Amino acid sequence: MDFLFREGVLVIPRARAGLPAISIELERIKEIESRIPELVRATPTSAIELMTTFNEGMLHYARAISLIELEKKEAQQAMKEAEAFSLLEKAEELLKTKGQKSTAETRNAAVDLDQDVRDARSRFNTLSTYSTYFSHRMQAVEMAYYGAKKVLDVNLKLPDEKVLTGGK
């Protein structure tokens, strides 16, 4: 199962067949990520704007991850249902057709071969992969946020500022 990228939009298939796909706008996220290299030459003034931008990026990612996670949970439930249906309704018939003895192991093998189960597992695995991918991308934007914050923190301290820890 492939996710489709169309003109800055990620199109995610739904957990259950027949439902319309989910579209996630990526154009703004791409713009925000493209600003990460600006940290190299950030000043206190630009750091404030970069922090705001990276915070916005984290919000965009959080929304996308939430949508994917919700769909992933539904895909997991659909996968369990497909496995149960296959085990209860299809496995015995397949084993009879193949001339195999019905044991727990052969019934589980029959479930593994069921195309509906394989499709459900594929949807779940794809959604899991994209959730992980987006989480890592969000971490990169979060690290950029803290990098900009560090630029601001370092430059706001006065050279003659005394550390007030240690009692003196």
C-alpha positions in Angstrom: 0.0 0.0 0.0 1.5 3.3 -1.0 0.9 6.8 0.3 0.4 9.2 -2.5 2.0 12.6 -2.7 0.0 15.0 -4.9 1.1 18.7 -5.2 2.2 19.1 -1.6 -0.6 16.9 -0.1 -0.1 13.5 1.4 -3.1 11.2 0.6 -3.5 8.5 3.2 -5.8 5.5 2.6 -8.2 4.8 5.3 -8.0 1.8 7.7 -11.2 0.3 6.3 -11.9 -0.1 2.6 -14.6 2.1 1.1 -13.9 5.2 3.1 -12.5 8.4 1.5 -8.8 9.0 1.9 -7.4 11.5 4.3 -5.4 14.4 2.9 -2.7 16.1 4.9 -1.3 19.4 3.6 2.5 19.3 3.5 3.4 22.5 1.8 3.7 24.6 4.9 5.6 21.9 6.7 8.1 21.8 3.8 8.5 25.6 4.0 9.2 25.4 7.7 11.7 22.5 7.4 13.5 24.5 4.7 14.2 27.2 7.3 16.3 24.9 9.5 19.6 25.8 7.8 19.0 29.4 8.8 20.1 28.5 12.3 23.7 28.7 11.1 23.5 32.5 10.8 20.7 33.2 13.4 20.8 36.4 15.4 18.7 37.1 18.5 16.2 39.0 16.4 15.9 36.2 13.8 15.9 33.5 16.5 12.6 34.8 17.9 11.0 34.5 14.4 12.6 31.1 13.8 11.3 29.8 17.2 7.8 30.9 16.2 8.1 29.3 12.8 9.4 26.0 14.3 6.7 26.0 16.9 4.1 26.3 14.1 5.9 23.4 12.4 5.5 21.2 15.5 1.8 22.0 15.6 1.4 21.0 12.0 3.2 17.8 12.6 1.3 17.1 15.8 -2.0 17.4 13.9 -0.7 15.1 11.1 0.5 12.5 13.6 -2.8 12.6 15.5 -4.7 11.9 12.3 -2.4 9.1 11.3 -2.5 7.6 14.8 -6.2 7.7 14.9 -6.4 5.9 11.6 -3.7 3.5 12.7 -5.8 2.5 15.7 -8.8 1.8 13.5 -6.5 -0.2 11.1 -5.4 -2.3 14.0 -9.0 -3.0 15.0 -9.8 -3.9 11.3 -6.8 -6.2 11.2 -7.9 -8.0 14.3 -11.4 -8.4 12.9 -10.0 -9.7 9.6 -7.9 -12.2 11.4 -10.8 -13.4 13.6 -13.1 -13.7 10.6 -10.5 -15.6 8.6 -9.9 -18.0 11.5 -13.5 -18.6 12.2 -15.0 -18.6 8.7 -12.3 -19.4 6.2 -9.4 -21.4 7.7 -11.2 -24.7 8.0 -12.4 -24.6 4.5 -9.0 -23.8 3.1 -7.4 -26.6 5.1 -10.0 -29.1 3.8 -9.4 -27.9 0.2 -5.6 -28.3 0.7 -6.1 -31.7 2.4 -4.4 -30.4 5.6 -5.1 -31.5 9.1 -6.6 -28.8 11.2 -4.3 -27.8 14.0 -3.6 -24.4 15.6 -0.5 -24.1 13.6 -2.2 -24.8 10.2 -5.2 -22.6 11.0 -2.8 -19.7 11.8 -1.0 -20.4 8.5 -4.3 -20.3 6.7 -5.1 -16.9 8.3 -1.7 -15.6 7.3 -2.5 -16.6 3.6 -5.9 -14.8 3.6 -5.7 -11.8 1.3 -8.1 -9.8 3.4 -5.8 -10.3 6.4 -2.7 -9.5 4.4 -4.4 -6.2 3.1 -5.4 -5.2 6.7 -1.9 -5.9 8.0 -0.4 -3.9 5.1 -2.6 -0.9 5.9 -1.7 -1.1 9.6 2.0 -1.4 8.9 1.9 1.5 6.4 0.2 3.7 8.9 2.7 2.7 11.6 5.6 3.5 9.3 4.2 7.0 8.5 3.5 7.7 12.1 7.1 6.9 13.0 8.4 8.9 10.0 6.4 12.0 10.9 7.4 11.7 14.5 11.1 11.8 13.6 10.5 14.7 11.2 8.8 16.5 14.1 11.8 15.9 16.3 14.0 17.6 13.8 11.8 20.7 13.9 11.7 20.5 17.7 15.5 20.3 17.8 15.6 23.4 15.5 13.3 25.2 17.8 15.6 24.5 20.8 18.6 25.5 18.6 17.0 28.9 17.9 16.2 29.2 21.6 19.8 28.6 22.5 20.9 31.4 20.1 18.5 33.7 21.9 19.5 32.6 25.4 23.2 32.9 24.7 22.9 36.4 23.2 20.6 37.8 25.9 23.1 37.3 28.7 25.2 40.3 29.5 29.0 39.7 29.5 29.3 40.9 33.1 26.4 38.9 34.4 27.3 37.0 37.6 26.0 33.6 38.2 23.9 33.8 41.4 24.3 30.2 42.4 26.6 29.1 45.1 25.6 31.7 47.6 27.7 34.7 46.5 
